[in-house]
Amino acid sequence: MSLLFAFAPFAIFRLLVGLSISLALWIAFAAAFSFGIRAFLETRTLRVFDTGSVVLFGILALYDGFIARGLQISWISLTLETGMLFIALWSLLVRRPFTAQYARELIPAGHREPRAFARSNYMLTAVWAATFAVMAAADTVVIFVHTVSVSLAVGVGLVAFAGALTFTWRSAVFIGRSFGKKPFSMKR
């Protein structure tokens, strides 16, 4: 579930960007920092994706605020999606899939079968990397092929993101049941 919260700064950015790009960047940066520091205080580890979100939004907010005001949303989106893609690919390259840091919160250490746990996290991280690649490709097409509408790129990105979220959710439910734990209870 906390992996889904890791995307909250990106959702906040998307919701507020219509009001002001600068405001959306700064509030997303604050949200990324808040979620990241909260997780750090609870686990005493810096999660790669949380840290990457803080860095991405921080650099973009500072750049937009102090260096080049008025960044275009398409370039910001491409930067964010490419940054997320690099985070996912880097975590695979160093053999530490970023999703594993979130999955460890779901499944207690004594209940994890190491190979199945690693395999499922490599698969989840690869799905997210593919999703970020599709989203970045859609934004790249919009930027450089002016006959393609922005709404088409947004639609492609939303479908890819929704697919990855659904896959992650269903995988977490399956993995949690496999280890005898209900990962997401809808009851409070």
C-alpha positions as CSV (number, residue, x, y, z in Angstrom):
1,M,0.0,0.0,0.0
2,S,2.8,2.4,0.8
3,L,4.1,2.0,-2.8
4,L,0.8,3.5,-3.9
5,F,1.4,6.4,-1.5
6,A,4.8,6.9,-3.1
7,F,2.9,8.2,-6.2
8,A,1.0,10.8,-4.1
9,P,3.4,13.7,-5.0
10,F,2.9,13.0,-8.7
11,A,-0.9,12.9,-8.2
12,I,-0.7,16.2,-6.3
13,F,1.3,17.7,-9.0
14,R,-1.2,16.6,-11.7
15,L,-4.1,17.9,-9.7
16,L,-2.6,21.4,-9.0
17,V,-0.8,22.0,-12.3
18,G,-3.9,23.6,-13.8
19,L,-3.7,26.3,-11.1
20,S,0.0,27.0,-11.3
21,I,2.9,25.0,-12.5
22,S,5.2,26.6,-9.9
23,L,2.7,26.0,-7.1
24,A,2.2,22.4,-8.2
25,L,6.0,21.7,-8.2
26,W,6.5,23.2,-4.7
27,I,3.6,21.4,-3.1
28,A,4.6,18.1,-4.8
29,F,8.1,18.7,-3.5
30,A,6.8,19.3,0.0
31,A,4.6,16.2,-0.3
32,A,7.5,14.0,-1.5
33,F,9.7,15.3,1.3
34,S,6.9,14.7,3.9
35,F,6.3,11.1,2.7
36,G,10.0,10.3,2.4
37,I,10.9,11.7,5.9
38,R,7.9,9.9,7.5
39,A,9.0,6.6,6.0
40,F,12.6,7.2,7.0
41,L,11.6,8.0,10.6
42,E,9.6,4.7,10.7
43,T,12.1,2.4,9.0
44,R,15.4,4.2,9.3
45,T,16.1,3.6,5.6
46,L,15.9,6.0,2.7
47,R,13.8,4.4,0.0
48,V,15.1,4.9,-3.5
49,F,11.8,6.0,-5.0
50,D,11.0,8.4,-2.2
51,T,14.4,10.0,-2.4
52,G,14.2,10.2,-6.2
53,S,10.8,11.9,-6.0
54,V,12.2,14.5,-3.5
55,V,15.2,15.1,-5.8
56,L,13.1,15.4,-9.0
57,F,10.5,17.7,-7.6
58,G,13.1,19.7,-5.7
59,I,15.3,20.3,-8.7
60,L,12.3,21.2,-10.9
61,A,10.8,23.5,-8.3
62,L,14.1,25.3,-7.8
63,Y,14.8,25.5,-11.6
64,D,11.3,26.9,-12.3
65,G,11.4,29.2,-9.3
66,F,14.9,30.7,-9.7
67,I,16.4,29.9,-13.1
68,A,13.8,29.6,-15.8
69,R,10.3,30.6,-14.9
70,G,7.5,29.2,-17.0
71,L,8.6,25.7,-17.8
72,Q,6.2,23.9,-20.2
73,I,4.2,21.1,-18.6
74,S,5.2,18.7,-21.4
75,W,8.9,19.2,-20.5
76,I,8.2,18.8,-16.8
77,S,6.2,15.7,-17.4
78,L,9.0,14.2,-19.6
79,T,11.6,15.0,-16.9
80,L,9.5,13.4,-14.2
81,E,8.7,10.3,-16.2
82,T,12.3,9.9,-17.4
83,G,13.6,10.4,-13.9
84,M,11.2,7.7,-12.6
85,L,12.3,5.4,-15.4
86,F,16.0,5.9,-14.4
87,I,15.2,5.2,-10.8
88,A,13.4,1.9,-11.7
89,L,16.2,0.9,-14.1
90,W,18.9,1.8,-11.7
91,S,17.3,-0.2,-9.0
92,L,17.2,-3.2,-11.3
93,L,20.8,-2.7,-12.4
94,V,22.1,-2.7,-8.8
95,R,19.9,-5.7,-8.1
96,R,17.7,-3.9,-5.6
97,P,14.3,-3.5,-7.1
98,F,12.7,-0.4,-5.7
99,T,9.4,-2.2,-5.0
100,A,11.1,-4.5,-2.6
101,Q,11.5,-1.7,-0.1
102,Y,7.7,-1.3,0.0
103,A,7.0,-5.0,-0.1
104,R,9.1,-5.6,3.0
105,E,6.5,-3.6,4.9
106,L,3.8,-6.0,3.6
107,I,5.4,-9.3,4.3
108,P,7.2,-10.0,7.6
109,A,10.8,-11.2,7.1
110,G,10.1,-14.7,8.5
111,H,7.3,-15.3,6.0
112,R,9.2,-14.4,2.8
113,E,10.6,-17.1,0.5
114,P,13.7,-15.3,-0.8
115,R,13.5,-16.4,-4.4
116,A,9.8,-15.8,-4.8
117,F,10.1,-12.4,-3.1
118,A,13.0,-11.3,-5.3
119,R,11.3,-12.6,-8.5
120,S,8.0,-10.8,-7.7
121,N,9.8,-7.5,-7.0
122,Y,11.9,-7.7,-10.2
123,M,8.7,-8.3,-12.1
124,L,6.9,-5.4,-10.4
125,T,9.8,-3.0,-10.9
126,A,10.1,-4.1,-14.6
127,V,6.4,-3.4,-15.0
128,W,6.8,0.1,-13.5
129,A,9.9,0.8,-15.7
130,A,7.9,-0.2,-18.8
131,T,5.1,2.1,-17.6
132,F,7.4,5.0,-17.1
133,A,9.0,4.4,-20.5
134,V,5.6,4.4,-22.2
135,M,4.6,7.6,-20.4
136,A,7.9,9.3,-21.4
137,A,7.6,8.1,-25.0
138,A,4.1,9.6,-25.2
139,D,5.4,13.0,-23.9
140,T,8.3,12.9,-26.2
141,V,6.0,12.3,-29.2
142,V,3.9,15.3,-28.1
143,I,6.9,17.5,-27.8
144,F,8.5,16.7,-31.1
145,V,5.6,15.7,-33.3
146,H,3.3,18.6,-33.2
147,T,0.4,16.9,-35.0
148,V,-0.1,14.6,-32.0
149,S,-2.6,15.9,-29.5
150,V,-1.6,16.3,-25.8
151,S,-4.8,14.6,-24.8
152,L,-3.7,11.5,-26.7
153,A,-0.4,11.4,-24.7
154,V,-2.3,12.0,-21.5
155,G,-4.7,9.2,-22.3
156,V,-1.8,6.8,-23.1
157,G,0.0,7.7,-19.9
158,L,-3.2,7.3,-17.8
159,V,-3.9,3.9,-19.3
160,A,-0.3,2.7,-18.7
161,F,-0.3,4.1,-15.2
162,A,-3.7,2.5,-14.4
163,G,-2.5,-0.8,-15.7
164,A,0.7,-0.7,-13.6
165,L,-1.4,0.3,-10.5
166,T,-3.8,-2.6,-11.1
167,F,-1.0,-5.0,-11.7
168,T,0.7,-3.9,-8.5
169,W,-2.5,-4.0,-6.4
170,R,-3.4,-7.5,-7.7
171,S,0.2,-8.7,-7.2
172,A,0.3,-7.4,-3.6
173,V,-3.0,-9.1,-2.8
174,F,-1.8,-12.4,-4.3
175,I,1.6,-12.2,-2.6
176,G,0.0,-11.3,0.7
177,R,-2.5,-14.2,0.5
178,S,0.4,-16.6,-0.4
179,F,2.1,-15.7,2.9
180,G,-1.1,-15.8,4.9
181,K,-1.5,-12.1,5.4
182,K,-4.2,-9.7,4.2
183,P,-2.2,-6.9,2.6
184,F,-4.9,-4.3,2.3
185,S,-7.9,-4.3,4.5
186,M,-10.6,-2.0,3.5
187,K,-12.0,-2.0,7.0
188,R,-10.6,0.5,9.5
